[in-house]
Amino acid sequence: MLHTSVRATGNIDVDQGTWDALYQSSGAVLIGGLVALFLSGAVLMQVVIYWQMYPNDPKKMKAMVRTLGITTELVYGVDGLALRLL
């Protein structure tokens, strides 16, 4: 468990061991984020291709594909936001 304390100034006081652990795991987080970005692009491409190839599909099917695409982009978007905060 990481031990942190917040001072009145808003700075986070973290010991050296915690910084070392964060530094050692940052590469894994970066690689995971890049894989997530690639997969997000693959899902988006599949949604676009589906939309172009099957314009006459029922509205329920299109709604399901749209929902899946939006949900996937939101999940990967949150992951991307977490990477920017590192």
Secondary structure, DSSP 8 states (H G I E B T S, - for coil): ---EEE-TTS-EEE-HHHHHHHHHHHHHHHHHHHHHHHHHHHHHHHHHHHHHH-TTS-HHHHHHHHHHHHHHHHHHHHHHHHHHH-
